[in-house]
């Protein structure tokens, strides 16, 4: 299903998972369950690949995005307005 939604074949989805780019939930039987968030992330991975990044570079970018989001949340908790939101 995720492959149909994203245009990425199942083998590549497994590569992304092995590289730590995706962590889909699993059923008791081991079937991968991709969330809407996972589908969005696959779209971003494809966008970065199209822009010329390799999987290691994409992993770094995704980590930096997460850190940035966490910092924005901290600024909001402290009563500030992150620059990105201005």
Secondary structure by P-SEA (a helix, b strand, c coil): cccccccccaaaaaaaaaaccbbbbbcccbbbbbcaaaaaaaaaaaaaaaacccaaaaaaaaaaaaaaaaaaaaaaaacccccccc
